[in-house]
Amino acid sequence: MQQLTIDPTFDIHDHRHGLKLVKEDRQTLLLDNPDDVFACPACGKAFNRLFVSERQTQSFGCPDSPVCLARTDTQMLVLTH
């Protein structure tokens, strides 16, 4: 399993071979890691979904699994396990 690269920013094009786009809008991406190709940059374990946001604020419902956070200069990454 390879580490998800997020320095200095997260670029979907660098990770196309292992991530599946679920939803995209102007400031957010939601991606699946269906074959556990990438490891979480925060804990090093496989993750299920990756949410990437350039927004200043974001709210979520109550997650039913562990959550990790990672930050680049311009993005917040939320990874669910």
C-alpha positions in Angstrom: 0.0 0.0 0.0 1.4 3.4 -1.0 1.1 6.5 1.2 -1.3 9.2 -0.1 0.8 12.2 -1.2 -0.5 15.5 0.1 2.6 17.7 0.2 2.3 20.6 -0.6 -1.2 20.0 -1.9 -3.5 17.0 -2.8 -3.8 16.5 -6.6 -6.3 14.0 -7.8 -4.3 13.5 -11.0 -1.4 12.0 -9.0 -3.8 9.4 -7.5 -6.1 8.4 -10.4 -4.9 4.8 -10.6 -6.2 4.0 -7.1 -9.0 6.4 -6.2 -12.5 6.5 -7.7 -14.4 9.8 -8.0 -17.8 9.7 -6.2 -18.7 13.4 -6.3 -17.2 16.7 -7.2 -18.2 20.4 -7.1 -16.3 23.6 -7.3 -14.5 23.4 -3.9 -14.9 19.7 -2.8 -14.1 16.2 -3.9 -15.4 12.9 -2.5 -13.3 9.8 -3.5 -13.3 6.1 -2.7 -10.2 4.0 -2.1 -11.9 0.7 -3.3 -8.9 -1.5 -3.5 -7.0 -0.1 -0.5 -4.3 1.2 -2.9 -3.5 4.2 -0.7 -2.7 4.5 3.0 -4.0 7.4 5.2 -1.4 10.2 5.6 -2.4 10.6 9.2 -2.4 7.0 10.6 -0.8 4.9 7.8 -3.8 2.5 7.5 -6.1 1.9 4.6 -9.1 4.3 4.3 -12.5 3.9 2.7 -13.3 7.5 1.6 -11.5 10.7 1.2 -13.2 14.1 1.3 -11.1 17.1 0.1 -12.3 20.6 0.7 -11.0 24.1 -0.1 -13.9 25.7 1.9 -13.2 27.7 5.0 -15.9 25.7 6.9 -17.6 22.4 6.5 -20.1 20.4 8.6 -20.7 16.7 8.7 -23.2 14.3 10.1 -22.2 11.8 12.8 -19.6 9.4 11.2 -20.1 5.7 11.9 -16.3 4.9 11.6 -13.0 6.4 12.7 -12.0 9.7 11.1 -8.5 11.1 10.3 -7.7 14.7 9.3 -4.8 16.0 7.2 -4.1 19.5 6.1 -2.3 21.1 3.1 -1.7 24.8 2.6 -5.1 25.2 0.9 -7.1 22.0 1.6 -8.6 20.0 4.5 -8.7 16.3 3.9 -11.1 14.1 5.9 -10.5 10.3 5.7 -12.9 7.7 7.0 -11.9 4.2 7.9 
